[in-house]
Amino acid sequence: MSADLKLSKVQKKGQVTIPIEIRKRLGIEEGDYVTFIETDVGVIVTRQEVIGMAALDRIGEMLREQGRDLYDVIESGREIRGDLIKEKYGLSDDDASVH
């Protein structure tokens, strides 16, 4: 990352323009959402998708640490839904099977 300083003036409603060089480098286009992350030394601005991918990567990391994978989580969800259906509607095991 370079230390190339870019300035943008804050407008009346708190709006700022992200310099074109930065928008191009980050792949930010008109209509995209950006995320603001406050830190001790300032604010990080990034594409919203970047934050989502980082969260998914962290979830995958935590699952691997537990020796689990996405399929385990999906199967666990099916079991939990089946139990909830049985509990809520008073169904038997045969009645509550999730297809």
ABEGO torsion letter per residue (X at the ends): XBABBBBBBBBAAGBBBBBAAAAAAAGBBBGBBBBBBBBAAEBBBBBAAAAAAAAAAAAAAAAAAAGBBAAAAAAAAAAAAAAAAAAAAGBBAAAABBX
